[in-house]
Amino acid sequence: MNHLDTRYGRGTYYDLRISLFRTLRLSKWMTAWIALSVGHRQWADAPPAGEKSETQATLSIGTTFR
């Protein structure tokens, strides 16, 4: 839960995010990951100008090297 005050208005919103991830050991020196996140922002009252309730999904794939 957060509150936003701007010169265009004010409002309170709730954020909810869920993430699933998996890591894989590729070698002694490398680790890979894949992650899927889904988030939703819901305004408790009328949002300020330029803001709206929204849902977002993000897919992340990467590796690390020691």
Sequence and secondary structure as in RCSB ss.txt:
>XXXX:A:sequence
MNHLDTRYGRGTYYDLRISLFRTLRLSKWMTAWIALSVGHRQWADAPPAGEKSETQATLSIGTTFR
>XXXX:A:secstr
 EEEEETTEEEEEEEEEEEEEEEEE SSSEEEEEEEEEEEEEESS   TT   EEEEEEEEEEEE 
